[in-house]
Amino acid sequence: MPSDALIEIDRVTFGYDERRTILNDVSLRFMRGKVTAVLGGSGCGKTTLLRLIGGVHAPNSGRVVFDGQVLDIRNQAQMHGVRRRLGMLFQFGALFTDLSVFDNVAFPLREHTDLPEAMIRDIVLMKLNAVGLRGAAGLKISEVSGGMARRIALARAIALDPELIMYDEPFAGLDLISMGVAAQLIRTLNDATGATSLVISHDVPECMAISDWVVLLATGGRIVAQGTPKDLMDSNDPEVRQFVRGEPDGPVKFHYPALELADDFGVQLS
């Protein structure tokens, strides 16, 4: 019987070099059919977590398990099969600017399937319709707004009906209306398709409104808290309160650790 968790992060530690640990002994479970948000400030390891799940990097220690399989990035056949089941919305869309809206969404279908063009056309228009942009199919990417571009990228991410959809900062650079539209689309598509959604973000209100489960990461790759949105919003933990309320003062300091000014500059400060 399959586990209730589609993805399991089992005591994973990872750093790009020996000087800095990005994720430190992290264990997480991403449940099937649910929207999980991973929140945290810049540099806490949110995007690195996506790269480990996608097999871009291997953990220094620990395991990443996808639907019962321990991922081995050296196993090309396994990774190809896993990536076929993933959809990825990159932080700034990563659309092909020399292709039309239609051809951007059709790209994964043409690359990974042998479907006839007539069927690809129907699928592309259906996915664009799901994000409210069927009428924009013939436009160039230069002719669409930033919010529309993010929705086109989402249509492309779901073109192959993935079991897992990963969103890397889906609200970055969007106005308030576009943010609300994007957030509602994530929730609606998750419920309509039965997919598992993983949202990496630092935008608290949007994530709290659409998520079933929320994880808060801190610098150094440690888990500060996890629970339902209400659990985190009601938390009395100073670090959780500071982040979810956007308070300037608290356990998270403005200054990166450094020597005293006198020691750093080698001068006597009065």
N, C-alpha and C positions, 0 to 999 in steps of 0.2 A: 504494500500500500504506500503511495507517495506521501512524503511529508507535507504538513500544512505550509511549510516554508518553501518557496521556490528558490530563494537564495539564502545561503548560510555563510556568514563570515566567522570563521572559527579561529580565534586567538591569533589574528593576523597582525604582524609587525612589518612595517615597510618604511624604507628611506631611500632616497635617490643616491645618497652617498653615506659614508660612515659618520659624517659630522652632524647630521640632523635626522631625527626620526620623525616621519610624517604621521604614521599611524602606529600606535603603541598598544599591542596586545588587545586588539579590538575584536569583540564578538557580537554579531548582530544576526537577526533573522528577518527576512523580508517575506511577509505572508502572501500567499496566492490571492489574487483578486483584490488586493488592498492598495491604497495610496499611502506610501510611507515618505515622509519628508525628512531629509537630513539637513539640519540647520547648523550654522556656525559662521564665524568670521572668516575673512580671507586668510588663506594659508593654513587652515586647520585640517586639511586632508579630504575635503568633500569630493573634489574632482578626481583625486587620486583613487578614492574608493571606487568610482565608476570605471576607471582604467583597469583596476584589478579585476572587477567583475567582467569587463569586456575582454580580458586577456591581453591587454597592452603590456602589462607588467606582471611578473610573478611576485608573490609576497616573499620577503626575506625569511619569514617563518610563519607557520600557521597554514590554513587551508581556505580556499574559496570553493564552495560547493554549489553547483547549479543543477537543480532538479535531480539531486542524488549523485551527480558526477563530480568528483574532485577535479577541478580544472588544472590542466597541464599545458602551458602555453607552447611546449615543445611538440605537442601532439597536434599537428596541423589539421588532420581529419576531424578530430574532436572539436577544435576551436572553430572550424568552418561550420560545423553543425550547430554549435552553440550560438554563433553570431547570426546564423540564419533565423534564430528564434528571438533576436533582440531588435529593438527599435531605439534609435538614439536621436534626441533633439539636442544639437550642439548649442553652446552658449549664444552665439550670434548667428545661428541658422546654418551657416556654411553652405549656402545655396550656390549653384553653378551660375555665375552671372551671364555666361554666354548661351544659356539654355532658357527656353520659355518656362513659364510656371508649369504648364502641362508636362514638359519634358523633364523638369526637375523631379516631379512626383513619379513619373514613369521610370526614372533611372534605375531604382533598385529592382523593379519588376523585369526590366530588360536584361539586367546584369545577372539576376539570380533565378530566373524562371525561363521556360520555353513557351510561355503563353503566346497565342497569336495576338497581333496588334489590335484586333477588334475587341478582344477581351481586356487587354491592357487599357484601351481607351475607356471602357466601361468602369474598370476598377479605379482609374485615376479620377474620373469625373465623380465617382461615388465618394472617394476620399476627400476631394476638394469640396464637395457638397457638405460633407460632415463638418468641415471647418468654416463653412459659409463663403467659400471662394470659387464655386463652380464657374461663375461668370467671369473670373479672372484668368481662366485657363490659357488664353491666348496672349496674355501680357508678357512683356519682358520683365526680368527681375528689377531692372532700373526704373520701372514704371510703378512699382508697388511701395507702400509705406513700410516702415520698420515693423509695425504690428502685423501687417499683412504677411510680410516675409516670414515672421515667426510662425504664423499659422500655416503657411505653405510648407515650411520645414517640418511642421507637425504632421501634415498630410503625407509627406514623404516618409516620415518615421513610422507611420502606421500602414504603409502601402502593402507590406507583406504579412499583415495581421500578426504582429509579434506577440509572444507570451509575456515578455518583459519590455516595458517602455521606460527608458532612462532619460531624464530631463536635467540638463546641466544649466543652471541659472536661467530658467525659462522666462523670468520676469525682468531680466536685466535690460535697462535702456528703454523700457516701455512706459508710455503715459498711463495714468490711472485707469482710463477706460480700457485700453488694450490689456493692461494687467488683469483686470476683472474678466475680460473675455477669455484670455489665455488660461486663467485659473479654472473658470467654469468648463472650458473645453477639456482640460486634463481630467476633471472629475467625471464629466459626461462620457468621454471616450472610455475611461476605465470601467465605468459601470455598464456601458453598452457592449463592450467587447469581452469583458471578463478578464482583461489583462491585469498584470501586476505592474504598478507604477512606482518608480523611485524618483523623487524630486529632490534635486540638490539646490539649495537656495540659502540666501540670508534675508529673504523677505518674509517677515514673520506673519503679518495679517493674512496674506494670500494663502500661505501654507497651512495656517491654523484653520482656515475656512474650509479647505478641501481634503485634508488628510485624515486618515484613520489612525495613524501612528506617527509620532514625531521623535526624532533622535537629535540631541544637541551635542555637537562635537566642539572641543576646545583646542587651542593651539597645543601642539605636541601630540595630537592624535588620540586623545583620551575622550571617552564618553562621559559627559557631565550628567546627563539625564536622558531618559526615554519614557514614553507613555502616550496617553491620548492627548490631543490638544488641550483639553481641560486640565489634565494633570499638570502640564507644564505651565499653563497660564495661572494656575492656583498655587504653584510651588512657592515655598518660602526660602528655598536655597538661594543665597545671594547671587551666585554666578548665573543661575537660570533666570532669576528676576531681572538682573541687569541686562541680559541679552534680549529677552522677550519684550521688555519694556523700553529698550533703547536708552538706558540710563548711562550718563557719561562717567559716573563714579561708581566704583565697585571693585570686585576681585580682578576683573580684566583691566589691565593698565594700558594707558595710551602709549607710553614709551617702551620700546623694545629693550630688553636688558642690555646695559652698557656700563662701562667704567664710569667712575666719578669724573666730572668735567675736568677737574684739576689734573687727574691722572691721565686722561685721554689727550689733553692739549699740552700737557707738560708745563703749565704756567701756574703761578700763584693767583688764585681768585680772591678778591677782597669781598 
